[in-house]
Amino acid sequence: MSIGLTLLGLLERGPRHGYDLKRAYDDRFGHDRQVHYGQVYSTLARLLKQGLVEADGVEVDGGPERKRYAITDAGVADVANWLATPEKPDAYLQNTLYTKVVLALLSGRPAAEVLDVQRTAHLDAMRELTRRKTRGNLVDQLICDHALFHLEADLRWLELTAARLDQFAKEIG
């Protein structure tokens, strides 16, 4: 995900300083990976140089001065273009799990164990996501559903591959 475009999108609701942007980002998108203050401020500096944001005054609330940023027309256009551009569907034609299964087969190690260990990890992750989804609001439910659907697809692949291991071993052998 583009941090810069995400910050620009958050600025469309109105001018903010870096601290508020970090908090808004973390609240909306940082459930599993929060953005660092340094990344927010370095991104804002880059966006300022590119003319996508502008300084919109300084806030003084009994603490250090905080520069407020506002999105420019060019920044709004960039966000609109980004939102209208579809993400490239990732075909996952080359992934680490597939590589591990092939290498296990090539080395004579039990590929079924590789699949079993991964299945257990996927099921554990799915249980945790389901707990989080059950306790969460609609935002949590939607993001957890997205992750759960991907994990379910992986599980289908694990099951299919396990059923075909003997044939697969002969073909790559």
C-alpha positions in Angstrom: 0.0 0.0 0.0 1.3 3.5 -0.8 1.8 5.4 2.4 2.0 8.7 0.4 -1.3 8.2 -1.4 -3.0 7.0 1.8 -1.9 10.1 3.7 -3.1 12.3 0.8 -6.5 10.5 1.0 -6.7 11.2 4.7 -5.8 14.9 4.0 -8.8 15.2 1.8 -11.0 15.4 4.9 -9.2 18.5 5.9 -5.7 19.9 7.0 -3.9 17.9 9.6 -0.5 17.8 11.2 1.8 14.7 11.1 0.8 13.4 14.5 -2.9 13.4 13.5 -2.1 11.8 10.2 -0.2 9.0 12.0 -3.1 8.4 14.4 -5.7 8.4 11.6 -3.5 6.0 9.6 -3.0 3.6 12.5 -6.7 3.7 13.4 -7.9 3.0 9.9 -5.1 0.9 8.4 -2.5 0.0 10.9 -4.1 -2.8 12.8 -1.3 -5.1 12.1 1.5 -2.8 11.0 1.5 0.8 12.2 3.3 3.5 10.4 6.3 5.2 12.1 6.4 8.9 12.9 9.6 9.2 10.8 7.9 7.6 7.8 5.0 10.0 8.1 7.2 13.1 8.3 9.5 12.0 5.5 6.5 11.2 3.3 5.0 14.6 4.0 8.3 16.2 3.1 8.4 14.3 -0.2 4.7 15.2 -0.9 5.5 18.9 -0.2 8.4 18.9 -2.7 6.1 17.2 -5.3 3.5 19.9 -4.8 0.9 17.4 -3.6 0.5 19.0 -0.2 1.2 22.5 1.1 1.9 23.9 4.6 -1.4 25.2 6.0 -0.2 27.0 9.2 1.2 26.0 12.5 -0.7 24.7 15.6 0.5 25.6 19.1 -1.4 23.8 21.8 0.8 24.3 24.8 3.4 22.0 23.3 5.8 22.2 20.4 4.7 23.9 17.2 3.1 21.5 14.7 3.0 22.2 11.0 -0.4 21.5 9.5 -0.6 20.1 5.9 -3.3 20.4 3.4 -3.8 18.5 0.1 -3.4 20.5 -3.1 -5.5 20.1 -6.3 -2.7 18.0 -7.7 -2.8 15.8 -4.6 -6.6 15.4 -5.0 -6.0 14.4 -8.7 -3.4 11.8 -7.7 -5.7 10.3 -5.1 -8.6 10.2 -7.6 -6.4 8.6 -10.2 -5.1 6.0 -7.7 -8.6 5.1 -6.6 -9.7 4.6 -10.2 -6.8 2.4 -11.1 -7.3 -1.3 -10.3 -4.7 -3.1 -8.3 -2.9 -5.8 -10.3 -4.3 -9.1 -9.3 -1.5 -11.2 -7.9 -1.5 -14.6 -9.6 0.9 -16.1 -6.9 2.6 -18.2 -9.6 5.8 -18.3 -7.7 5.5 -18.4 -3.9 7.6 -19.7 -1.1 5.2 -22.5 -0.1 5.3 -23.9 -3.6 9.1 -23.7 -3.6 9.3 -25.5 -0.3 7.1 -28.4 -1.5 9.1 -28.8 -4.7 12.4 -28.7 -2.7 11.1 -31.2 -0.2 10.2 -33.6 -3.0 13.5 -33.1 -4.8 15.5 -33.7 -1.6 13.6 -36.8 -0.6 12.1 -35.0 2.5 8.5 -35.6 3.4 6.6 -32.9 1.5 3.4 -33.9 3.3 4.9 -32.7 6.5 5.6 -29.3 4.9 2.0 -29.1 3.9 0.8 -30.3 7.3 2.8 -27.7 9.2 1.6 -25.0 6.9 -2.0 -26.1 7.2 -1.7 -25.9 11.0 -0.3 -22.4 10.8 -3.1 -21.3 8.4 -5.8 -22.8 10.7 -4.3 -21.0 13.7 -4.3 -17.7 11.8 -7.8 -18.3 10.7 -9.0 -19.0 14.3 -7.3 -15.7 15.5 -8.9 -13.7 12.7 -12.3 -15.2 13.4 -12.0 -14.2 17.1 -10.9 -10.7 16.1 -13.8 -10.5 13.6 -16.3 -11.6 16.2 -15.2 -9.0 18.7 -14.6 -6.2 16.1 -16.6 -3.5 14.4 -17.5 -3.5 10.7 -14.0 -2.3 9.8 -12.4 -5.2 11.6 -15.0 -7.6 10.1 -14.2 -6.5 6.5 -10.5 -6.6 6.9 -10.6 -10.0 8.6 -13.0 -11.4 5.9 -10.4 -10.3 3.3 -7.6 -12.2 5.0 -9.8 -15.2 5.8 -10.8 -15.6 2.1 -7.2 -15.6 1.1 -6.3 -18.1 3.8 -9.2 -20.3 2.7 -7.9 -20.3 -0.9 -4.5 -21.3 0.4 -6.0 -24.1 2.4 -7.8 -25.4 -0.8 -4.4 -25.4 -2.5 -2.8 -27.2 0.4 -5.4 -29.9 0.3 -5.3 -30.3 -3.5 -1.5 -30.5 -3.4 -1.5 -33.1 -0.6 -3.9 -35.2 -2.7 -1.5 -35.0 -5.7 1.9 -35.4 -4.0 2.6 -38.8 -5.4 1.9 -37.7 -9.0 3.7 -34.4 -8.4 6.8 -36.2 -7.1 6.9 -38.4 -10.3 6.6 -35.4 -12.6 9.3 -33.3 -11.0 11.5 -36.2 -10.0 
